[in-house]
Amino acid sequence: MKLYAFCELGRGGISDYAHDQANALADQGVDVVLYCAPALIEGRELRYDARPVLADPRVGKATGSKVVRQMALARSILANFQRLHRDLARLTPAHLLVHFSEYLAPLWAWRLKALRQAGWKVHTILHDPKREHVVGPEAWHRLSVEMALAQFDTIFVHTNERGDCPPSADVARIPYGIHAYPPPQKSRSEVRRELGIPEAVNLLTAFGFIRDNKNLDLVIDALKERPEFVLLVAGTEQGGGNKPISVYRERAEAVGVADRVIWRTRFHSQQEVADILSASDLSVQTYARSFRSSSAALGVTFNYRLPCLVSSGAASTRELIEGGGVGLWVEPDDSTAIADALARFLTDPPKPDWHRFTYENSWAMNATLVRRKLWGEAGLCRAVS
């Protein structure tokens, strides 16, 4: 069983996904070759064959004028698909799995089409079935989505929603696995001492990239109503037009909670994230309604059996939280709803069946369903109608 995979992003949730899924498939006997950006494999244990030859389109994106950034992004995307096409066209056709993006699809979709015509089976992981984030003119965006989605034999999703998938597309649901982060090296009390947080205080942690659609400002507003909580912000600015961290600091000052917000605004290693989450009481991932993708941060959170407070526009995320009983779901974009959820946490915290949840949402289950779908046991992978 031979599988080639393609992931352009070197850091972040999608790169974590590509790595963990590739390892899980390799554990089940699949010969995986992952085309990726060099940063994806840094410091990781690889059980697959990595080809770190792609250019991460996000690297350098935050520098220069908007036009310069867009040109650099376009060059990276087109060069990556050219490299993939050139390499695979020389090989015996097999399966190819790409992590979906529609950016510039009218300029590269023909390469995947050519591979399919040569005998390749081409599949994708569609993290956000509803492609509502418009880049460029609306007509170009819709054309890009249509052309990209038309290139795949199978579209894997994490929800019962088909979103923008064509009616004729073969859409199959698989779980979003729990990311394999390391165990904590520091005790809960040790981390709290370093942060200056008493053991009895409820610690909320918002970690990962800091960007507008995570609604950190609404969490800060909610703190005003809930003095029982302290918020730790552990992450770095996303850039790309998102509000800088200084705006959130000013918001905390304005609502009178600056003394209950701890800022650790830099990149954190997996080990640091492990220590922080293990010392926390609740992970906060309050995505806006406009965010309809899966959340890699939740996949990290669940690794430490930490309940979460979540909002999002993704039906798959709501199904995951409420169906698994692993956290508190709140309506998006509402600071009052966040404050009310924090009050519920104090009186009736989630009581998850972690054993069942981690089994049903494991990378092993993800890989099993992908493997069975691709190599002839399709009836065992649930279709999305």
N, C-alpha and C positions, 0 to 999 in steps of 0.2 A: 504494500500500500504506500504509494508515493504522493505527497502533498507539498506543493509549493505555496507559500503564503507571502503576502505583500503588505507592509505597514510602513508608511512614510514617517510617522511621528516618532521622535526619539524619547520624549518624556510625556508623562501624563497618563490619563486613564486608558486611552486606546492602546498605547504602547504596553502598559501593564497587562492589558487584556491579551494582546497578541502573544506576549511572552508566556503567560501562564497557560493559555490554551495550547500553544505549541508544545510546551513541556508535557501537558496532560495527554495530548495525542501521541507524543513520542512514547510515553509510559504504556500506551496501549498498542504499541507495535507499529505505529505509522512513521514512515520515514519523512520527516518534516524538514523542508528547506525554507527558511524565513529570510526574504529580502527586507532589509530594514535600514534605519539610520544608525550610525555608530553608537549614539548615546543609549539606544534601547538595550544594548547588551552589557553596558558598563556595570560592573559589580554584581552580575547575576550568574546563577548556576544554570548552564545551558545543557539540555538533553536533546537538542535538535541542532541541525546544521545552520548556522547563521551566516548570512551574506550581508555584512554591514556596508553596503555600497550606495545607499540612497541618501539624498540630501533632504534633511528635515526642512519642510517649507516654512516652518515658524522661526528658524534660526536667522537672526538678523532682521526679522520683520519689524521690530520696534525702532529701528534706526533709519535715518534719512527721511525724505519727504514721502508723502502718501504714494505718489506715483512711483518712486524708486522702490518702496516696499512692495507694491503690487507687481512690479516687473520682476523683482527677485522671487516672489512667491510663484509667479507664472513659470519662470524658468525652471525652478526646482521641480514643480509638479510635472511639467512636460518632459524634463530630462529623466525623471524617475520612471515614467511609463515607457519612455524610449529604451532605457536600460533593461527593464523587465521584458519588454517585447523582444528586443534583440537577443537576450540570453535564452529565453524560453523557446523562441522560434527554431533554435538549433537542436532542441531536445526532443525525445520521444514524448508525445502528448500524454499528459497526466491530469491531475486535478490542481486547480489554482484557486486559492481563497484570498480575497482582498478585503480590507477594511474600508467601507464605503465612504466615498466623498464624491460630490457632483461637480466640484469646482473645475471649470474649463473642460468639462466632459465632451463638448463638441469637437475639441481638439485632440482628445486622446481615446475616446470610446472606440474608434475604428481599430485600435491596436488590440483590444480585448476581442472585438468581433473577428479579427483576423486569426487570433489564436483559436477561437471556437471553430472557425471554418477549417482550421488545420487539425482538428480533433481533440482539442483541449476541452475539459469541462471546467467552467469558470463559475465560481460562487462568491458570495459576499456576506459579511456580517454587517447588518444595517442597524446601527445603534439608535437611530432616530427615524422611525418609519414616516413621520410627518415632516417633510422638508420645508419648514416655514421660514427659516433664516435666509433672507434674500440677499444675495451678493450681486451687485450690478443691476441692470434693468430687469424688471419682472419677467419680460418675455424671454430674456437670456437665461434667467434662473430656471424657469419652467422647462425650457428646452434642455438645459443641462441635466436636470433631474430625470426627465424622460429618457434622454439618450443614455445616461449612466445606468439606470435601472433596467434598461432593455438588454443589457449585455450578459445577464447571469442565468445560469441553469437553476440555481437555488439561491434564495434570499433568506438568510437566517435572521430572526428577530427575537426579542426578549419579551414580547407582549402578544396579546390576542388581536392587536390592531394590525391591519395591513397598510394603513397610511396611504402613501402615494405609490405603492407597488401596483404594477399593471394587473388587471383582472386575470390575465392568463398566467401570471408568474407563479412559480412553485415556492410558496412561502412557508417556512417551518419554524416553530418556536423552540428555542433552547434556553436554558438558564444562564444568567450572568453569574459566573463563578465568584468565589470568595478569594480575594487576592492573597497570595502566599507571602505575607510579610513576616519578619523574624519575631521570635518571642521577646518580650521586654527583658532588658538587662538590669533595669533599676526597679526598685519596689515603688508601689504607689506612694508611700509616705516620703520616700527619698525625692521623688519628682515634685511632690507638693511642697516640700521644704525648699527646693530650688526655686520654685515659682512664688513662694511666699503665700501659699494657700493653706489654711487650716484644714485638718482632716474632715471636719464636720461640714464644710462648705460644699455646696453642689457645684461641680465644675462642668461647664459647657465648653466644648471644643469645636471650633470651626477651623478646619485645616484644608490644605490644598491651595490652588491658585485663587487669588482674591480678584473677583470680577463682578461686574454689576448684577448679573442675573442670579447671583447667590444671595442677594438681599441681606447682606450683612448689616446694612443700616437699619432694617426692620428688627433684626435681633437686638441691636443696641437699644432701639426704642422700647422693645418689650422688657428689657432689663429694668427699666424705670419702675415697672409695675411688679417686678419680682425680685426683691432685695435678697432672697435666699440664694441667688445664683451669682457666680463669677464667670466671665467669658474669657476664654483663651483663644486668640487669633494666631494661628500657626501656619504661615504660608507666605507666598511672595506675590507681588503684583503681576497680573496677567499682561498688562500693557495693551497695545492695540486699541486705544481709545477708551478703555475702561477707566473709571474713577481711580485716582491714586489713593494710597492708604491715608494720606493726610486728610482727605475728606471725611473718612470714617472716624479718625481721631477727633476732628472738630465736632462731629455729630455726638460722640460720647461726652465731650465737654459740654455741649449745648444742652443735653438732656440730663446732665448731672450724674452720669454713671462712670466717668473716667477712672475713678478709683476702683472700679470693679471690672475693668477690661485690661487684660494683659496682652501685650503685643510682642510676638516673636515673628517679625516679618522678614523672613529670609527663606531660602530653600532648606528643607529638612530632609535628612537621610531617612531611609526606611527604619533604621534602628531608633532614631529620634522620634519618629511617628509612633513606633511601637511603645516606647516608654510613655509618651504623652497620652495616648489613647487608653493605656492600661491604668492611668491615674485619673481618668475622666469618669464622669457619671452619665453623660449624655453627649452624643455627637450631633452637631447641628448642621443640617444640609437643607437650607430653606430656599430651594430654587424657585425662580419666578415661573409663572404660568407659561411663558414663552419657551422655557427649557423643556424639551420633550425627549431628550436622549436618556440613555441609561447613565447611572452615576457610578464612576469608579471609586469615589470616596466611600460609598456605602459598601462596596466590595472589600475595602480595607477595614472599615469599621467592624464588620461582622466577623473578621478574623479574630478579634479580641472579645467577641461576645458582648459587645457594647451596644446598648439600645440607642436609638436615634430619633431625632425630631426632624421630620422631612416634609417638604412641600415640593411640588413639581407639576408641570403640565403633561407628564408622561403617565399614561394609564398603567404601563408596566411597573412603574415605581410604586404607585398606589397599591396595585395588586400584591407586590412583593411585601410591602410594609404591613398592610392590613391582613393579608392572607397568612403571612408568617408570624404575625403577632410580635414582631421584633422592634417595634417603635411606635411613635405617635405621628399620625398623619394630620396635617393641617392644610386648610385651603391656602393657596399661594397668595403672595403679595399683601399680607394682612398682619400687621404687628400685633393687633389685638388677639388674633387667632393664635399667634405664637405665645403670647403671655398666658392665654387660657390653657394652652397645652402644657406649659411649664407648671402651672398650678395643678393640672391633672397628674403630672409626673410625681409631684410631692405626695399626693394622696392615693394614687392608683398606678404605680409604675408598670410598664410592660413586664410580662412573665413568659418569655419565649421558651419554646421547646427547641433549644439550640441543636440538640442531636438530630432531630428530624430536619430542621431547617438547613443545617450545614450539609446534610446528605443530599437533599433535593436540589440544592443550589451550589453544588461542588463543581470544580473544574473536571473532575472525573465524569460526572453526569453530562456536563457540556460536551466533553470529548467523545463520550460514548454515543450520544445522539448524532453528532456530526459524522463520526465514523460510520455508523449504521446507515445514515442517509446517503453518504457518498459511495459506499461500497455495497449497496444492494439490499439493505434491511430497512427500507424507507418506512414501512408500516410502524416502526417503533419510534419514529420522530413525528410529533404531532403537527399536522398541517394547520395553517391559519386560514380559515375560509372567509 
